[in-house]
Amino acid sequence: MTGLYAVRVAARLRRELQTEVDLVRGRYGLFQVTVDDEAVIDGGSAAFLGVLPSGAKIVAAVRARLNR
């Protein structure tokens, strides 16, 4: 599920922010979004259980980081 969700979020970031997105496979239960090597979203231990941040929250965090 996490992999499919990551693909969907990446597509949303490309579409809404017109930005380049790279997907990097991590270990099981890892969900992290980075911009210029800085984590803007870290799923933490909840990601291991499949509880992931919403797409809207991810887009907002990336947008805020890009606008800095």
C-alpha positions as a printed Julia matrix, in Angstrom:
68×3 Matrix{Float64}:
  0.0    0.0     0.0
  2.74   2.46    0.89
  4.37   2.08   -2.54
  1.14   2.71   -4.42
  0.34   5.66   -2.17
  3.82   7.11   -2.82
  3.25   6.84   -6.57
 -0.09   8.64   -6.26
  1.37  11.41   -4.08
  4.29  11.83   -6.49
  1.85  12.24   -9.38
 -0.13  14.78   -7.38
  3.02  16.77   -6.59
  4.0   16.77  -10.26
  0.52  17.88  -11.3
 -0.16  20.53   -8.64
  3.34  21.97   -8.16
  4.84  21.28  -11.6
  7.97  19.94   -9.94
 10.34  17.05  -10.51
  9.76  14.11   -8.19
 11.99  11.11   -7.54
 10.72   8.01   -5.78
 13.28   6.19   -3.67
 12.44   2.81   -2.26
 13.07   2.66    1.46
 12.76  -0.05    4.01
  9.36  -1.41    5.02
  7.32   1.13    6.99
  9.36   4.15    5.93
  7.49   7.07    4.41
  9.39  10.31    4.07
  9.15  13.27    1.72
 12.27  15.38    1.28
 13.0   18.6    -0.57
 16.66  19.38   -1.21
 17.66  16.63    1.25
 15.53  18.15    4.05
 12.64  16.05    5.38
  9.36  17.95    5.15
  7.17  14.94    5.96
  8.18  11.96    8.05
  5.58   9.27    8.58
  7.45   7.99   11.63
  6.27   4.89   13.43
  2.69   5.41   12.23
  3.84   4.7     8.66
  4.86   1.23    9.76
  1.2    0.65   10.62
  0.03   2.09    7.3
 -1.12   5.43    8.72
  0.18   7.99    6.25
 -0.15  11.77    6.01
 -2.86  13.04    3.69
 -2.01  14.11    0.17
 -3.15  17.64    0.98
 -0.78  17.81    3.96
  2.11  16.57    1.84
  1.44  19.05   -0.98
  1.17  21.91    1.54
  4.46  20.97    3.22
  6.3   20.7    -0.09
  4.78  23.96   -1.34
  5.85  25.76    1.86
  9.39  24.41    1.57
  9.66  25.35   -2.11
  8.46  28.89   -1.34
 11.1   29.51    1.31
